[in-house]
Amino acid sequence: MATLAEALTAIRNSAEGDGTKPGRIPPDILKVMHRVTEQQRASGYHDRMPKIGQPMPSFALPNQDGTTVASADLLAKGPLVVSFFRGRW
């Protein structure tokens, strides 16, 4: 069984290429992805994001139907998982 690091490397190599064969992501798109990642790192966002174990700030966002949903309302029903989809580059 692969370690997490090995599994993540395999996923990255599949997407970006491993030096011997190209990956699924076209080179021009990959260049943009890496540029944006470097800009995000340089912005210092990591220092401002909640740390492990800290509560997430409350928020309200539209759901898939356009109805505003508040995190407090969801938390009242039980644990909440938030996932961010970066979309297509």
C-alpha positions, -999 to 999 in steps of 0.1 A, spaced: 0 0 0 14 34 -10 20 61 16 0 93 13 31 111 -1 35 84 -27 -1 86 -37 0 124 -40 31 122 -61 14 97 -84 -16 120 -88 7 149 -95 27 130 -120 -5 118 -138 -17 154 -140 15 173 -147 38 146 -162 68 129 -147 96 141 -170 93 110 -192 58 115 -204 33 144 -205 5 146 -180 -32 152 -185 -30 190 -180 -19 209 -211 14 228 -206 -1 263 -211 -28 256 -185 -1 241 -161 20 272 -165 -10 294 -154 -17 270 -124 18 272 -112 20 310 -116 -13 315 -96 -1 291 -69 31 311 -65 11 344 -64 -11 329 -36 20 318 -16 36 352 -20 4 369 -8 9 355 27 -26 339 27 -13 310 47 -5 331 77 -41 345 77 -60 312 73 -74 293 103 -51 268 118 -59 232 125 -84 230 153 -95 266 151 -131 273 142 -139 286 108 -155 320 105 -192 321 100 -204 326 65 -235 327 43 -233 316 6 -258 308 -21 -263 271 -27 -268 254 -61 -303 268 -63 -294 304 -54 -308 302 -19 -285 317 8 -274 292 33 -257 302 66 -230 280 81 -245 285 116 -278 269 103 -259 239 90 -238 235 121 -269 234 142 -278 202 124 -244 186 130 -208 186 118 -201 206 86 -176 198 59 -166 226 35 -150 219 2 -136 245 -22 -136 238 -60 -112 259 -78 -128 252 -112 -112 250 -146 -82 272 -151 
